[in-house]
Amino acid sequence: MEMSYPSTPRWNIERPFLTGRFHQETKAASRFADSFSNNGAEMAIGCYDAGVQELLVIDDLLSALVGIEGRYISIKRRVNHVHGNDTYDSTVTFQVDASMDLALQFVESRSQFKNGLVNHAFAASLRALLLDYEAMVAQLEHQFRLGRLSIQGLWFYCQPMLGSMQAVSAVIHKASANNFTGSAVLNLLQSQAKAMAGDNTVRSLLEKMTQCASNAYLGILERWVYEGVIDDPYGEFFIAEDKSLLKESLTQDYDAKYWRQRYSLKDGIPSFLANIAGKILTTGKYLNVMRECGHSAQVPTSENSKLLSFGSNHHYLECVKVAYEFASGELLNLIKERYDLMGKLRSIKRYLLLDQGDFLVHFMDIAREELMKQLDEITVEKLQSLLDIALRSTAAAADPCHEDLTCSVERSSLLKRMATLKGVEIKTSSDSVDLEQPVSITGLETFSLSYKVQWPLSIVISRKALTKYQMVFRLLFHCKHVERQLCGAWQVHQVLEPNWHVMHNRLQTAKSIDEVIQHHDFFLDKCLRECLLHLPDLLKKVERLKSLCLQYAAATQWLISSSTDLPKLEEPSDGFSGSEKFKQLKLRSLSQVQKVMIRDATVTESILKFEREFNNELQSLGPILSSSSQAEPYLTHLAQLVLGVGFDK
């Protein structure tokens, strides 16, 4: 029978008079019920004949369907969990379906503000469902009052709603028991809808409820991916903001967490967003950077770009993709063009990677005395003044960024400083690497340059990145010192230049600021590796070889200067005859030859001593290089070269 809803969704509780047999039986049932009610006791339903029993049961069933206790159908409630004044889980038992009262309870409790926007929307969809349900019950009661409804008919008309109400009851019970909010509610609804794939009616109902509940969530998502704003008053969104992390920390703290943790993913990501959660997070981060730079940070939107649903057409995925590409491209263009990222990197390369050495040569000349002092005797202000003079008096003066260059003096050796850096993998072949501070350490081993970097370039050139640059600079600076002493030493630049060109080319094709950071960090880490700074065993050997070179250079300079002090052979006085003069000259020449021979023997012994020590260090370097080259293939050529030199010797 086709039934239409009555004009008023609420039914009239007054009982209309009926006609015929049903009318008489209903009056009898009511009379008996009223009489026993007045006597304070209910008469057992079995005392009535079958027709009256049916009418009484239908009357109670209609009441029970909307959570009202009848004469013969009682309601039993069991509270499972109470928190404060709020009841989260209450089991209601009827002789028939027991879910109705719990649903009403859920709607009222989840409509409170503290339960979040998703629960508000879910409760609203439940309220709409309950209105339909109550309209059906009112219609059934109307049919009952007309004497047209039997128990079989009641069962028949309730059957289509049973599956839906049971599914909704399961969702409500689980959400109440676990106090679900936000994405947890969405995931629960979606999983239940998938579980009902065989029942199209129930699945469609749950999908509709999921859609209604997700509208508020998609509104939060839309503001984040289009404006970079978290509008989440109840903490339901899967992205958290830590306002205690400030962008200024990027230039001050080596281990700054701003870029990684100012905005981060929380647990409980909606399943339909799980695959693009990282892209959503990144999109909002990029928009935030632009907004903090005073740049227009809103993604252009249209009617088609509204995040209204997450249906099977996956329109929301395309919207997120478009927003990400806009934010990524805009931020990358802003940093590269407006803030001249490549210009800054070239400037850092010029000074900290010694790409332009004239200012450094001049600085090392005028600061030599200060740099040779012990740490406690060095005046940093004097070094800064000398650095400014060197910059202004060389080609560096034409660089507008040279004023951002500052100097510092570290308090520990390069090897020890590398061992303390977080996030830098230090490989050692043994536990016997000596990291103790050298007894005698001067400014030549501890001098370093630094660079002033402003927001937003500090995202790429952070304190961590600058520290890595400084480690490379300290190695190069000391090598430059050794080179100057030897008039030509190991050219580390031939290691750095190819890596720089690779990074430069990759940055030109980067699609996002995170790719820029990745390529930049890869460049720095590769420079650290190929300069052997990751391998303290090798670095210690290199330092020993450089020390021998410095000793050799100092000894050679002393020998050369001492050779110029040898006295010249003087002519004998005129008082001697020719033969006597010859004898005198011969004796003196023999004495001079003996002195020269003794000196030459000393020089030879010194040279051989330096050679033996150098070869011993070089030979001990070979096995370390050979074993390390298995993990670091770039060391293979150097290992072959060193081993080849050893065999030639």
Protein Blocks (a to p, Z undefined) as FASTA:
>chain_A
ZZdddfblbdcfbdcddehjllmmmmmmmmmmmmmmmnopacdfklpcfklmmmmmmmmm
mmmmnopacfklccddddfbdghjbcfbdcdddfbdfklmmmmmmmmmmmpmklojklmm
mmmmmmmmmmmmmmmmmmmmmmmmnopacfklmmmmmmmmmmmmmmmmmmmmmmmmnopg
hjlmmmmmmmmmmmmmmmmklmmmmmmmmmmmmmmmmmmmmmmmmnopacdfkopafbdc
dfkbcfklmmmmmklcklmmmpccdehiafklmmmmmmmmmmmmmmmmmmmnopafbdcd
dfklpcfbccfnommmmmmmmmmmmmmmmmmmmmmmmnommlmmmmmmmmmnomalklmm
mmmmmmmmmmmpcfklpcfklmmmmmmmmmmmmmklmpmklmmpccdddfbdfklmmmmp
ghiacddfbfkbcfbdcfbdcfklmgccddddddfklmmmgfklmmmmmmmmmmmmmmmm
mmmmnopaadfklmmmmmmmmmmmmmmmpcbfklmmmmmmmmmmmmmmmnopmmmklmmm
mmmmmmmmmmmmmmmmmmmmmmmmpccdddddfkbcfklmmmmmmmmmmmmmmmmmmmmm
mmmmmmmmmmmmmmmmmmmmmmmmmmmmmmmmmlmmmmmmmmmmmmmZZ
